[in-house]
Amino acid sequence: MMKALVRSELLKLKGSWLLRLSFLLPPFFALLALVMNLAGSQAALSAEPLLLMLLRQNHIFLSLLTGNLLFTLIATDLFFKEFQLRTANDVIAVPVPRIRFILAKEIVLFLWMMCIGIASFLVCLIIAAFFPDRGFSSATAVGGLWRYICSTAIQFVPLQLGVWITLVFKSYIVSLGLGIAAVVGSVIAFNTKEAIFLYPYSIGFVLTNFKTPPTPSQLTASLMVLGAMAAVCSAGIALRVRRMDI
């Protein structure tokens, strides 16, 4: 049954404008990272391999900027579409536990996010492959892929707040506001280094950044914040789904 529900959710994505947009942004920001690096000083350019510079810069975009807003839009679209098309009542009236429909959407959301994260990494890899003289290495590529996968997976947790808000308010506007607030908060947290490891929408970056690994105390604090957010949002989503009117 779960497999059929996931397949059904995937079929709903056919022709989605957000699906196309989500795979146009990774090449754009990877190219932006390239331009920023090529426009930098020669000393900076020679300090580390081009692939590492691209992955590091693009990782900031994905973890703190585009990811927070784009992933929120994706999550909102997956759940709000049922209210927009007036199919929510039909869905929850089917004699199947409601939580299965939510889990199917969550699986699709997670897979969609992972595809974007991996696509973003691959674009950086392809760009760097055109500059083999700039220190291209398989070790950097494997390490970068692992960080991108982990970072995207971590971002899935705070995104559940957007899912919860969508189910409660049934509105794109409120969820979009959350995405914008997440981006603004990430920028502020990134520029006030002391707080970034406590801000849920930046924890993916903190735990997987390319330059400075978190200290044991920062790691513990970040995981505690992430765990608390996961517990609260999961409980909120489950309660909301259970009480949804037919």
C-alpha positions in Angstrom: 0.0 0.0 0.0 2.8 2.5 0.9 4.5 1.8 -2.4 1.3 2.6 -4.3 0.8 5.8 -2.3 4.4 7.0 -3.0 3.9 6.2 -6.7 0.6 8.2 -6.6 2.4 11.2 -5.1 5.2 11.0 -7.7 2.6 11.0 -10.5 1.1 14.1 -9.1 4.4 15.9 -9.7 4.1 15.5 -13.5 4.0 18.9 -15.1 4.7 20.7 -11.8 6.3 24.1 -12.4 8.1 23.8 -9.0 9.7 20.5 -10.1 11.2 22.2 -13.1 12.2 25.3 -11.1 13.9 23.1 -8.4 16.3 21.6 -11.0 17.1 25.0 -12.7 18.4 26.6 -9.5 21.3 24.2 -8.8 23.1 25.0 -12.1 22.4 28.7 -11.6 24.0 28.9 -8.1 26.9 26.5 -9.1 27.7 28.9 -12.0 27.4 31.9 -9.6 29.9 30.2 -7.3 32.2 29.7 -10.2 32.0 33.4 -11.2 32.6 34.5 -7.6 35.7 32.3 -7.4 37.1 33.4 -10.8 36.5 37.0 -9.8 38.5 36.5 -6.6 42.1 37.3 -6.0 44.8 35.1 -7.6 46.1 34.2 -4.1 42.7 32.9 -3.1 42.4 31.0 -6.4 45.6 29.1 -5.9 45.0 28.4 -2.2 42.7 25.4 -2.8 41.4 23.2 -5.6 38.6 24.7 -7.8 36.3 21.8 -7.0 36.6 22.4 -3.3 36.0 26.1 -3.7 32.9 25.4 -5.8 31.5 22.8 -3.4 32.1 25.0 -0.4 30.6 28.2 -1.9 27.6 26.3 -3.4 27.1 24.5 -0.1 26.5 27.9 1.6 23.9 28.7 -1.0 22.2 25.3 -0.7 22.3 25.1 3.1 21.5 28.7 4.1 19.7 30.4 1.2 18.1 28.5 -1.6 17.6 25.3 0.4 15.6 27.0 3.1 13.2 28.8 0.8 13.1 26.3 -2.1 12.6 23.3 0.2 9.8 25.1 2.1 8.1 25.9 -1.2 8.3 22.2 -2.2 7.0 21.0 1.1 4.1 23.5 1.0 3.3 22.5 -2.6 3.1 18.8 -1.7 0.7 19.3 1.2 -1.2 22.4 0.2 -2.1 21.0 -3.3 -4.6 18.7 -1.6 -6.4 21.7 -0.2 -6.0 23.7 -3.4 -7.5 20.9 -5.5 -10.1 20.2 -2.9 -9.0 16.6 -2.7 -8.0 16.6 1.0 -11.4 15.4 2.2 -11.3 12.6 -0.3 -7.9 11.5 0.8 -8.6 11.4 4.5 -12.0 9.7 3.9 -10.3 6.7 2.3 -10.3 3.7 4.7 -6.5 3.8 5.1 -4.7 5.2 8.1 -4.2 9.0 7.5 -0.7 8.8 8.7 0.2 6.7 5.6 -0.7 9.5 3.3 1.5 11.9 5.3 4.4 9.4 5.3 4.0 8.9 1.5 4.3 12.7 1.0 7.2 12.9 3.4 9.1 10.1 1.5 8.5 12.0 -1.8 9.6 15.3 -0.1 12.8 13.6 1.2 13.6 12.1 -2.2 13.0 15.4 -4.0 15.3 17.2 -1.6 18.0 14.6 -2.0 17.8 14.8 -5.8 18.3 18.5 -5.6 21.2 18.2 -3.3 22.9 15.6 -5.4 22.1 17.5 -8.6 23.7 20.6 -7.1 26.8 18.6 -6.3 27.0 17.1 -9.8 26.8 20.5 -11.4 29.8 21.6 -9.4 31.6 18.4 -10.3 30.9 18.8 -14.0 32.1 22.5 -14.0 35.3 21.5 -12.1 36.0 18.7 -14.6 36.5 21.3 -17.3 39.4 22.6 -15.3 41.5 19.5 -14.6 44.6 21.7 -14.0 43.0 23.3 -11.0 43.5 20.4 -8.6 40.5 18.1 -9.4 40.6 15.0 -7.2 38.4 12.0 -6.5 38.9 12.4 -2.7 37.5 15.9 -2.8 34.6 14.7 -4.9 33.7 11.8 -2.6 34.0 14.0 0.5 31.9 16.7 -1.1 29.1 14.3 -2.1 29.0 12.9 1.4 28.6 16.4 2.9 25.9 17.4 0.4 23.9 14.3 1.2 24.2 14.8 4.9 23.5 18.5 4.8 20.3 17.9 2.7 19.2 15.1 5.0 19.6 17.3 8.0 17.6 20.1 6.4 14.7 17.7 6.2 14.1 18.0 10.0 13.5 21.8 10.4 11.4 21.6 7.2 8.8 19.8 9.2 7.8 23.1 10.8 6.7 24.2 7.3 4.7 21.0 6.8 3.0 21.5 10.2 2.2 25.2 9.4 0.8 24.2 6.0 -1.5 21.6 7.5 -2.7 24.1 10.1 -3.2 27.3 8.0 -3.8 25.7 4.6 -2.0 28.7 3.0 0.9 29.3 0.7 1.3 32.7 2.2 2.0 31.7 5.7 4.4 28.9 4.6 6.2 31.2 2.2 6.6 33.7 5.1 8.2 30.9 7.1 10.6 30.2 4.3 11.6 33.9 4.0 12.0 34.1 7.8 14.3 31.0 7.7 16.5 32.6 5.0 16.8 35.9 6.9 17.5 34.1 10.1 20.2 32.0 8.4 21.9 35.1 7.1 21.8 36.7 10.6 23.0 33.5 12.2 25.8 33.0 9.7 27.1 36.5 10.4 26.9 36.1 14.2 29.0 32.9 14.3 28.2 32.4 18.0 24.5 31.7 17.3 24.6 29.7 14.1 24.9 26.3 15.7 21.7 26.9 17.7 19.6 28.0 14.8 17.7 25.0 13.3 17.8 26.2 9.7 21.6 26.5 9.8 22.4 23.3 11.6 22.8 21.5 8.3 25.5 23.9 7.4 27.2 23.8 10.8 27.5 20.0 10.9 28.7 19.6 7.3 30.7 22.8 6.5 34.0 22.4 4.6 36.2 24.7 6.7 35.6 24.5 10.5 34.1 21.4 12.1 31.9 22.1 15.1 33.3 21.7 18.6 31.9 18.9 20.8 29.8 21.4 22.7 28.4 22.9 19.5 27.7 19.5 18.1 25.8 18.5 21.2 23.8 21.7 21.3 23.0 21.5 17.6 21.8 17.8 17.9 19.7 18.7 20.9 18.0 21.6 19.1 17.5 19.4 16.0 16.0 16.5 18.1 13.7 18.8 20.0 12.4 20.4 16.8 11.9 16.9 15.2 9.9 15.7 18.3 7.7 18.8 18.5 7.0 19.0 14.8 6.3 15.3 14.5 3.9 15.4 17.4 2.2 18.5 15.9 1.8 17.0 12.5 0.4 13.7 13.9 -2.1 15.5 16.1 -3.2 17.8 13.3 -3.7 14.9 10.8 -5.7 13.0 13.4 -8.0 15.9 14.1 -8.5 17.0 10.4 -12.2 17.3 9.6 -13.7 15.2 6.8 
